[in-house]
Amino acid sequence: MAEAIIRRIVVEHHDRPSLVATIAVKVGAEIIEGLREPGSDLNSVDLARRFKTSRTPIREALMLLERQGLVTIPPRRRPAVFWFELDEITEIYQVRGRLLELVAAQIATNCTESDLEKLRLALSAMVQAQHDVRGFVWSNAAFHDCMTTIGGNRLAKQIINSLLLRTLPLRRLSLSQPGRVSKSLDDHVRLLRAFEEHDVTLATALVRSNHRSALETLEGVIRASTSDKRGN
């Protein structure tokens, strides 16, 4: 799933040789899946050896990932997995949350029975994945993709999709915390009910609450991590 999303977002928007695309897809998927820790180095020599190529395609692939917010390439320093500061995470969640509130309001106002059936199927996948955080992250992403499609606001969908690669590692981190999957699932069950009842106020309030809860969880995790590093 991670590789498919990386390929769709990164590769389709950049005309690069297939080897560069392959490297970007593989490394990007490892970042999204949490196999590479935030802030960890991306050694171009090691990557060149792994992919049996020179360092030039490696650098091009990492530049593609930098544009999507997954990699940082500081001057005269080794590329690294991007580490979000709290203010950046807050901005991302504020923008994404407001856009999804708009989408939710549009769905609650205009959704058809066919739309609701698609959302029920997406929610069913979340229910089935609730005991597997990795599976739940992807089913959660699929539910929101379904929402933005049904919502019909193409610009909102475009902006939300542009934030997707930045938010996926954050959503995985948030949902891996105790109680977060259960809370998220409950919010989405209630959100579907609000859509079925065409309750715009409740639908937007649930989206807002879900984003606030996720952001508060991330803030706690990052502050604890920062405190531990200082203590060491």
Backbone bond lengths (Angstrom), bond angles and torsions (degrees), N, CA, C in turn:
res aa  C-N    CA-C-N  psi(-1)  N-CA   C-N-CA  omega(-1)  CA-C   N-CA-C  phi
1 M - - - 1.458 - - 1.527 111.27 -
2 A 1.337 117.06 -46.13 1.463 120.13 -179.60 1.524 110.84 -60.09
3 E 1.322 117.08 -44.54 1.461 120.27 -179.21 1.525 110.90 -64.23
4 A 1.326 117.28 -38.37 1.465 120.55 179.85 1.526 110.92 -63.75
5 I 1.330 116.30 -41.78 1.464 120.15 179.75 1.524 110.84 -67.62
6 I 1.335 116.69 -44.53 1.461 120.34 177.80 1.525 110.12 -58.55
7 R 1.321 116.27 -45.90 1.467 120.50 -178.04 1.523 110.19 -61.28
8 R 1.329 116.67 -43.14 1.469 120.65 -177.28 1.527 111.17 -65.58
9 I 1.320 116.70 -44.25 1.465 119.95 -173.26 1.520 112.37 -83.74
10 V 1.326 117.14 -44.24 1.459 120.58 -175.05 1.518 111.71 -82.63
11 V 1.309 116.27 -55.47 1.458 120.66 -170.16 1.524 112.07 -69.45
12 E 1.324 117.34 -40.75 1.457 119.51 -176.62 1.524 112.56 -67.36
13 H 1.348 117.71 -19.82 1.451 120.97 -177.42 1.529 112.72 -101.23
14 H 1.337 116.69 2.68 1.461 118.87 -178.61 1.525 109.15 -140.34
15 D 1.315 115.43 129.12 1.464 121.53 -179.71 1.518 108.52 -85.71
16 R 1.323 116.41 94.15 1.450 121.21 -179.22 1.538 109.33 -131.31
17 P 1.344 116.76 154.88 1.469 119.55 176.93 1.529 111.28 -56.69
18 S 1.311 116.29 155.14 1.458 121.10 -174.53 1.521 112.45 -60.14
19 L 1.337 118.10 -33.99 1.464 120.42 179.74 1.526 110.24 -65.49
20 V 1.324 117.96 -43.32 1.464 121.66 178.10 1.526 109.43 -60.94
21 A 1.327 116.38 -43.73 1.463 120.80 179.49 1.525 111.06 -62.41
22 T 1.326 116.33 -42.83 1.467 120.52 179.90 1.524 111.41 -61.21
23 I 1.313 116.43 -44.50 1.468 120.89 179.44 1.516 110.49 -63.26
24 A 1.334 117.23 -45.05 1.462 121.32 179.61 1.527 110.86 -60.97
25 V 1.307 116.94 -41.89 1.468 121.52 -179.82 1.529 110.76 -64.17
26 K 1.326 116.53 -47.72 1.468 120.73 -177.02 1.526 111.95 -64.98
27 V 1.325 116.84 -48.85 1.463 120.77 -177.60 1.527 110.32 -69.11
28 G 1.329 116.65 -41.53 1.460 120.11 178.18 1.515 112.47 -61.16
29 A 1.327 116.83 -40.47 1.467 120.87 178.78 1.526 110.83 -64.25
30 E 1.333 117.21 -38.79 1.464 120.70 178.31 1.526 111.37 -64.05
31 I 1.332 116.15 -35.84 1.469 119.92 178.02 1.522 110.37 -68.18
32 I 1.319 116.75 -47.57 1.464 121.29 -178.94 1.517 111.19 -61.72
33 E 1.336 116.50 -39.16 1.457 120.85 -177.29 1.531 112.48 -78.62
34 G 1.337 117.34 -3.83 1.456 119.97 178.43 1.513 114.01 82.03
35 L 1.324 117.12 13.59 1.461 120.84 178.76 1.525 111.36 -78.33
36 R 1.329 115.99 -17.14 1.463 121.62 174.04 1.520 107.49 -121.17
37 E 1.313 116.78 123.49 1.455 121.57 -174.58 1.525 111.95 -73.31
38 P 1.333 118.31 144.71 1.465 121.06 174.72 1.526 111.03 -54.66
39 G 1.325 115.94 132.50 1.455 120.85 -179.85 1.517 114.35 88.67
40 S 1.325 117.83 -10.26 1.471 119.73 -178.08 1.526 110.90 -74.59
41 D 1.330 115.95 148.20 1.459 121.65 -177.55 1.522 111.81 -67.92
42 L 1.335 114.13 150.15 1.461 121.74 171.78 1.526 106.04 -117.49
43 N 1.307 114.97 94.21 1.464 121.48 -174.07 1.532 109.45 -77.90
44 S 1.334 116.13 113.79 1.462 120.33 -176.36 1.524 112.21 -65.48
45 V 1.329 116.84 -30.36 1.466 119.73 178.08 1.526 109.93 -66.88
46 D 1.338 116.08 -47.09 1.461 119.88 178.33 1.526 111.59 -62.29
47 L 1.330 116.33 -41.01 1.462 119.89 179.89 1.528 110.84 -67.68
48 A 1.326 117.48 -38.35 1.459 120.60 177.98 1.528 110.31 -62.88
49 R 1.329 115.67 -39.87 1.459 119.86 178.03 1.537 110.32 -66.10
50 R 1.311 115.84 -42.27 1.467 120.02 -178.88 1.529 111.61 -62.67
51 F 1.332 116.63 -44.39 1.466 120.11 -176.42 1.525 112.99 -93.34
52 K 1.345 115.24 5.56 1.467 121.21 175.42 1.534 111.13 55.04
53 T 1.308 115.09 53.90 1.458 120.58 -178.74 1.523 109.38 -147.26
54 S 1.325 116.52 177.95 1.460 120.78 175.31 1.527 108.99 -80.06
55 R 1.321 116.56 178.08 1.464 120.51 -178.26 1.529 112.57 -79.08
56 T 1.333 117.45 -16.49 1.466 119.66 -177.92 1.530 112.92 -63.12
57 P 1.346 119.54 -49.62 1.470 118.83 176.76 1.540 112.44 -62.87
58 I 1.327 116.34 -31.14 1.470 120.00 177.38 1.516 109.94 -63.60
59 R 1.323 116.21 -47.83 1.465 120.08 179.81 1.521 111.57 -60.92
60 E 1.336 117.49 -41.05 1.465 121.15 179.34 1.532 110.87 -64.51
61 A 1.327 116.23 -41.04 1.471 120.15 179.59 1.525 111.05 -64.82
62 L 1.334 116.26 -42.07 1.466 119.97 179.90 1.531 110.87 -67.53
63 M 1.332 117.27 -32.24 1.460 120.32 176.16 1.532 110.70 -66.36
64 L 1.326 117.33 -36.98 1.466 120.54 175.49 1.528 110.27 -61.41
65 L 1.317 115.99 -43.73 1.464 120.44 -179.16 1.521 111.43 -70.28
66 E 1.338 116.75 -30.37 1.463 119.71 175.89 1.524 110.37 -62.93
67 R 1.322 117.46 -39.93 1.465 121.26 -179.81 1.525 112.18 -65.14
68 Q 1.316 116.29 -23.85 1.461 120.34 179.45 1.528 112.57 -96.15
69 G 1.330 116.61 4.55 1.454 119.91 174.93 1.510 115.62 82.31
70 L 1.336 118.20 15.21 1.461 120.68 -179.76 1.521 113.00 -98.45
71 V 1.315 117.07 -20.25 1.462 122.05 -175.19 1.526 108.71 -132.93
72 T 1.319 116.39 146.03 1.461 121.46 172.53 1.525 108.41 -117.45
73 I 1.336 116.08 138.72 1.467 121.35 -179.04 1.522 108.02 -124.89
74 P 1.330 117.64 86.95 1.472 120.69 -178.57 1.529 110.40 -71.95
75 P 1.327 117.23 153.25 1.468 120.35 176.92 1.528 111.19 -60.74
76 R 1.327 115.88 131.47 1.469 123.41 174.54 1.532 113.24 59.19
77 R 1.318 115.27 23.02 1.467 119.18 176.56 1.527 109.38 -134.10
78 R 1.302 115.08 162.30 1.460 120.56 -177.74 1.533 110.64 -70.73
79 P 1.348 118.03 139.44 1.467 120.36 174.80 1.522 110.52 -57.95
80 A 1.333 115.35 152.02 1.463 119.94 -178.25 1.513 109.99 -145.46
81 V 1.330 115.36 159.41 1.463 121.09 172.54 1.519 107.56 -64.13
82 F 1.328 116.25 133.62 1.451 119.53 -173.84 1.525 111.06 -66.87
83 W 1.336 114.41 138.88 1.469 120.86 175.57 1.522 108.04 -115.80
84 F 1.328 116.79 117.57 1.458 120.59 -178.71 1.520 110.91 -79.15
85 E 1.319 115.44 134.58 1.453 121.02 170.03 1.526 108.35 -80.33
86 L 1.340 115.97 159.10 1.457 120.18 -176.46 1.529 112.69 -58.76
87 D 1.325 116.88 -39.03 1.465 118.13 -178.54 1.523 111.23 -66.82
88 E 1.333 117.05 -33.85 1.461 120.74 177.66 1.525 110.48 -68.87
89 I 1.335 116.57 -41.95 1.467 120.22 178.10 1.519 110.24 -62.38
90 T 1.321 116.41 -42.27 1.465 120.84 179.21 1.522 110.33 -60.53
91 E 1.331 117.66 -44.96 1.454 120.93 -179.97 1.522 111.37 -62.74
92 I 1.323 116.77 -43.45 1.454 120.83 179.64 1.526 111.09 -60.65
93 Y 1.338 116.08 -46.99 1.460 119.37 -177.84 1.526 111.83 -70.02
94 Q 1.311 117.46 -32.50 1.466 119.79 176.97 1.521 110.90 -65.88
95 V 1.323 117.19 -47.33 1.462 121.29 -179.14 1.526 110.50 -65.13
96 R 1.330 116.27 -48.93 1.465 119.97 -178.44 1.528 110.55 -63.38
97 G 1.338 116.79 -40.86 1.451 120.42 -179.23 1.516 112.28 -63.13
98 R 1.343 117.04 -44.60 1.462 120.17 179.81 1.521 111.60 -63.33
99 L 1.325 116.21 -40.58 1.460 119.30 179.04 1.524 111.60 -66.07
100 L 1.337 116.89 -40.09 1.455 119.36 179.00 1.532 111.61 -71.36
101 E 1.326 117.56 -27.63 1.464 119.27 172.06 1.529 109.81 -62.80
102 L 1.320 116.44 -42.65 1.460 120.92 177.09 1.525 110.90 -61.18
103 V 1.323 115.71 -45.63 1.465 120.77 178.79 1.524 110.71 -60.88
104 A 1.336 116.11 -44.86 1.464 120.72 -179.13 1.525 111.28 -62.15
105 A 1.329 116.64 -40.32 1.463 120.12 178.59 1.516 111.05 -63.78
106 Q 1.321 116.68 -39.83 1.461 120.29 179.25 1.525 111.34 -66.91
107 I 1.330 116.31 -39.26 1.468 119.43 178.54 1.524 110.40 -66.14
108 A 1.323 116.36 -47.67 1.463 119.99 -178.87 1.524 111.75 -60.31
109 T 1.304 116.54 -31.44 1.469 120.76 -179.25 1.522 112.20 -79.30
110 N 1.333 116.95 -40.73 1.467 119.80 -166.12 1.520 115.84 -117.52
111 C 1.326 119.48 -3.08 1.471 119.68 -170.58 1.530 112.64 -64.63
112 T 1.319 113.85 145.57 1.462 122.17 176.92 1.524 109.17 -101.77
113 E 1.314 116.73 173.00 1.464 120.43 177.04 1.525 110.77 -62.99
114 S 1.330 116.61 -34.82 1.468 120.40 177.03 1.529 110.81 -64.06
115 D 1.331 116.62 -41.42 1.468 121.06 176.66 1.526 110.83 -60.94
116 L 1.326 115.52 -45.45 1.462 120.59 -178.41 1.523 111.26 -62.94
117 E 1.322 116.49 -36.50 1.462 119.33 179.59 1.520 111.02 -65.51
118 K 1.321 117.02 -37.55 1.473 120.51 176.66 1.524 110.60 -63.81
119 L 1.320 116.27 -41.56 1.462 120.47 179.15 1.530 111.36 -68.27
120 R 1.326 116.69 -35.39 1.473 119.83 177.33 1.522 110.55 -63.77
121 L 1.329 117.01 -40.26 1.466 120.74 178.36 1.528 110.42 -65.15
122 A 1.335 116.72 -41.08 1.468 120.71 178.87 1.521 110.78 -65.28
123 L 1.335 116.34 -39.69 1.466 120.11 178.49 1.526 110.68 -67.65
124 S 1.316 116.56 -37.01 1.463 120.30 177.96 1.529 111.11 -59.21
125 A 1.325 116.44 -38.00 1.471 119.81 177.72 1.523 110.69 -65.34
126 M 1.328 117.44 -36.06 1.463 120.89 177.22 1.525 110.64 -66.23
127 V 1.324 116.73 -41.12 1.464 120.99 178.65 1.528 110.09 -61.17
128 Q 1.319 116.31 -44.07 1.469 120.53 -178.42 1.527 111.98 -66.81
129 A 1.330 116.71 -26.89 1.468 120.61 -175.99 1.528 112.87 -97.37
130 Q 1.311 118.27 6.95 1.462 120.20 -170.46 1.532 114.81 -64.86
131 H 1.328 117.92 -17.31 1.468 120.41 178.86 1.533 112.07 -99.68
132 D 1.330 115.56 9.08 1.463 121.71 179.85 1.522 107.32 -134.33
133 V 1.329 116.84 103.82 1.467 120.42 -174.24 1.527 111.11 -57.34
134 R 1.320 117.05 -44.52 1.471 119.93 -179.12 1.524 110.09 -59.58
135 G 1.319 117.05 -47.84 1.461 120.48 179.43 1.518 111.91 -64.31
136 F 1.331 115.76 -35.41 1.464 119.57 -179.32 1.522 110.75 -68.13
137 V 1.331 117.01 -38.01 1.473 119.86 178.16 1.522 110.56 -58.79
138 W 1.339 116.51 -44.47 1.463 119.74 -177.67 1.524 111.57 -72.51
139 S 1.311 117.71 -37.11 1.473 119.07 177.92 1.525 110.28 -69.86
140 N 1.328 116.34 -32.90 1.463 121.09 175.28 1.532 110.08 -64.65
141 A 1.323 116.63 -43.90 1.464 120.75 178.04 1.521 110.94 -62.63
142 A 1.342 116.27 -38.98 1.463 120.28 179.06 1.527 111.65 -66.31
143 F 1.339 116.40 -37.43 1.474 120.37 178.05 1.526 109.77 -61.88
144 H 1.340 116.79 -44.89 1.457 119.35 -178.35 1.524 112.03 -70.96
145 D 1.324 117.00 -31.38 1.460 119.57 174.16 1.526 110.28 -64.88
146 C 1.327 115.69 -39.01 1.458 120.69 176.13 1.526 110.18 -63.29
147 M 1.324 116.68 -42.20 1.461 121.18 178.34 1.524 111.54 -59.61
148 T 1.331 116.86 -49.18 1.462 119.33 -175.81 1.525 111.65 -67.42
149 T 1.325 116.73 -29.64 1.466 120.23 176.01 1.522 110.66 -68.81
150 I 1.325 115.70 -47.71 1.464 120.79 -179.10 1.527 111.00 -67.04
151 G 1.341 116.88 -36.41 1.459 120.77 -178.34 1.517 113.26 -56.94
152 G 1.336 116.35 -33.66 1.458 120.43 172.14 1.516 115.98 83.52
153 N 1.329 117.96 -0.27 1.464 120.53 177.81 1.525 107.64 -91.32
154 R 1.308 115.78 102.50 1.461 119.82 -172.94 1.525 113.02 -65.58
155 L 1.329 117.09 -36.71 1.455 119.44 179.58 1.525 111.00 -67.73
156 A 1.329 116.46 -42.59 1.467 119.81 177.43 1.525 110.38 -60.10
157 K 1.318 116.43 -43.43 1.470 120.21 179.48 1.528 110.82 -63.41
158 Q 1.325 116.35 -40.83 1.461 120.28 -179.75 1.527 111.25 -62.67
159 I 1.317 116.83 -43.61 1.468 120.04 -179.25 1.527 110.60 -68.63
160 I 1.335 117.04 -43.29 1.465 120.70 178.53 1.521 110.37 -60.78
161 N 1.340 116.99 -42.34 1.462 120.26 178.11 1.521 111.46 -64.45
162 S 1.337 116.96 -34.27 1.464 119.90 -179.87 1.526 111.44 -67.68
163 L 1.333 116.58 -21.97 1.465 121.51 178.13 1.535 112.26 -93.31
164 L 1.336 116.42 -4.87 1.466 119.86 -170.41 1.522 112.89 -58.27
165 L 1.337 117.08 -48.78 1.462 119.33 -176.64 1.521 111.86 -67.06
166 R 1.338 116.95 -29.92 1.450 119.82 176.48 1.529 111.33 -71.58
167 T 1.335 116.63 -35.64 1.464 119.09 -174.49 1.524 113.65 -84.51
168 L 1.315 118.51 -26.12 1.466 119.54 -175.17 1.533 113.04 -59.08
169 P 1.333 120.40 -47.15 1.478 118.65 176.83 1.521 112.17 -62.22
170 L 1.332 116.75 -35.46 1.462 120.57 179.34 1.524 110.64 -69.08
171 R 1.318 117.11 -40.66 1.459 120.30 179.12 1.526 111.26 -66.21
172 R 1.347 115.59 -38.01 1.464 118.95 176.59 1.518 110.67 -62.59
173 L 1.347 116.56 -43.50 1.456 120.70 179.64 1.524 110.73 -63.86
174 S 1.314 117.31 -44.58 1.467 121.24 179.90 1.528 111.31 -63.44
175 L 1.328 116.53 -48.54 1.462 120.40 -175.14 1.528 112.59 -71.50
176 S 1.326 117.26 -15.96 1.469 119.66 178.17 1.527 112.12 -80.24
177 Q 1.333 117.24 -7.39 1.460 120.69 179.90 1.532 110.16 -81.20
178 P 1.334 118.01 149.60 1.467 121.75 -176.41 1.534 112.60 -55.25
179 G 1.316 115.04 129.74 1.455 121.33 174.93 1.512 115.86 84.83
180 R 1.353 117.38 -11.02 1.454 118.87 -174.75 1.530 113.02 -71.88
181 V 1.327 118.13 -38.27 1.466 119.72 179.18 1.524 110.18 -62.21
182 S 1.320 116.26 -45.46 1.462 120.76 179.83 1.530 111.27 -60.56
183 K 1.330 116.23 -43.65 1.463 120.70 179.80 1.519 110.81 -65.31
184 S 1.321 116.77 -44.05 1.459 120.81 -179.74 1.526 110.89 -63.13
185 L 1.333 115.74 -44.21 1.460 119.43 -179.61 1.522 110.94 -62.33
186 D 1.328 117.00 -43.05 1.461 120.84 178.26 1.531 110.95 -60.72
187 D 1.332 116.64 -42.33 1.464 120.61 178.21 1.528 111.14 -60.07
188 H 1.321 116.69 -40.92 1.462 119.95 -176.94 1.534 111.72 -74.99
189 V 1.311 117.25 -32.58 1.473 119.96 173.56 1.525 109.57 -61.83
190 R 1.323 115.85 -45.56 1.464 120.72 179.30 1.528 111.25 -67.82
191 L 1.340 116.51 -34.24 1.461 120.51 178.60 1.533 110.68 -64.31
192 L 1.312 116.18 -43.60 1.470 119.25 177.72 1.526 110.54 -61.45
193 R 1.326 116.32 -40.36 1.464 119.88 178.66 1.537 110.37 -62.71
194 A 1.339 116.07 -39.38 1.466 119.58 177.78 1.527 111.04 -64.01
195 F 1.322 116.88 -38.25 1.459 119.95 176.13 1.530 110.46 -63.35
196 E 1.322 115.90 -44.53 1.467 120.13 -179.20 1.529 111.83 -61.14
197 E 1.319 115.73 -32.97 1.463 120.97 -179.27 1.531 112.50 -93.44
198 H 1.328 116.32 1.97 1.471 122.67 -179.46 1.530 111.30 54.49
199 D 1.350 113.85 41.78 1.461 120.88 -178.87 1.536 109.22 -97.09
200 V 1.319 115.25 94.83 1.465 120.77 -175.61 1.529 111.16 -64.41
201 T 1.323 116.52 -43.87 1.467 120.69 -176.90 1.522 111.38 -61.22
202 L 1.327 116.89 -46.29 1.457 120.35 -179.98 1.525 111.38 -67.20
203 A 1.330 117.36 -41.64 1.462 120.93 -178.57 1.526 111.34 -59.79
204 T 1.319 116.42 -46.89 1.475 119.45 -179.44 1.522 111.27 -69.15
205 A 1.333 117.38 -35.69 1.467 120.70 179.07 1.524 110.90 -65.49
206 L 1.320 117.44 -37.53 1.456 121.22 179.79 1.530 111.57 -68.22
207 V 1.327 116.63 -41.29 1.465 120.14 176.53 1.521 110.30 -61.92
208 R 1.331 116.20 -43.26 1.465 121.16 179.63 1.530 110.79 -62.95
209 S 1.332 116.35 -44.30 1.458 121.11 -179.02 1.525 111.34 -64.85
210 N 1.317 116.60 -41.07 1.461 120.99 -179.23 1.521 111.18 -63.34
211 H 1.331 116.67 -42.52 1.457 119.93 179.18 1.528 111.17 -69.08
212 R 1.326 116.81 -38.58 1.462 119.97 179.00 1.526 110.54 -63.37
213 S 1.326 116.52 -42.56 1.460 121.18 -179.64 1.527 110.97 -64.84
214 A 1.332 116.34 -42.91 1.465 120.13 179.28 1.523 110.53 -63.82
215 L 1.324 116.43 -42.70 1.461 120.76 -179.48 1.521 111.01 -64.65
216 E 1.319 117.55 -42.84 1.463 120.77 178.29 1.526 111.02 -61.85
217 T 1.331 116.14 -38.24 1.468 120.30 177.82 1.524 110.49 -63.54
218 L 1.325 116.53 -45.86 1.460 120.72 179.99 1.524 111.40 -63.38
219 E 1.314 116.02 -41.52 1.468 119.52 178.35 1.526 110.73 -58.67
220 G 1.332 116.81 -42.69 1.459 120.74 179.25 1.513 112.12 -64.46
221 V 1.328 116.76 -43.47 1.461 121.09 -179.46 1.525 111.00 -63.80
222 I 1.319 116.26 -45.37 1.464 120.13 -176.54 1.525 111.12 -69.51
223 R 1.315 117.52 -40.13 1.467 119.65 177.53 1.525 110.97 -63.44
224 A 1.336 116.30 -40.35 1.464 120.10 179.15 1.525 110.27 -65.30
225 S 1.350 116.33 -40.82 1.462 120.26 179.51 1.519 110.74 -64.96
226 T 1.339 116.51 -42.42 1.463 120.87 179.20 1.524 111.11 -63.78
227 S 1.325 116.07 -40.07 1.459 120.99 179.11 1.519 110.96 -64.89
228 D 1.349 116.69 -41.24 1.469 120.52 179.54 1.529 110.74 -63.06
229 K 1.340 116.30 -41.29 1.470 120.18 -178.44 1.528 110.42 -65.46
230 R 1.321 115.65 -39.13 1.469 119.57 178.50 1.521 110.88 -67.20
231 G 1.332 115.76 -35.61 1.451 120.18 179.94 1.506 112.65 -68.37
232 N 1.349 115.25 -29.15 1.460 119.08 178.57 1.524 111.38 -81.72
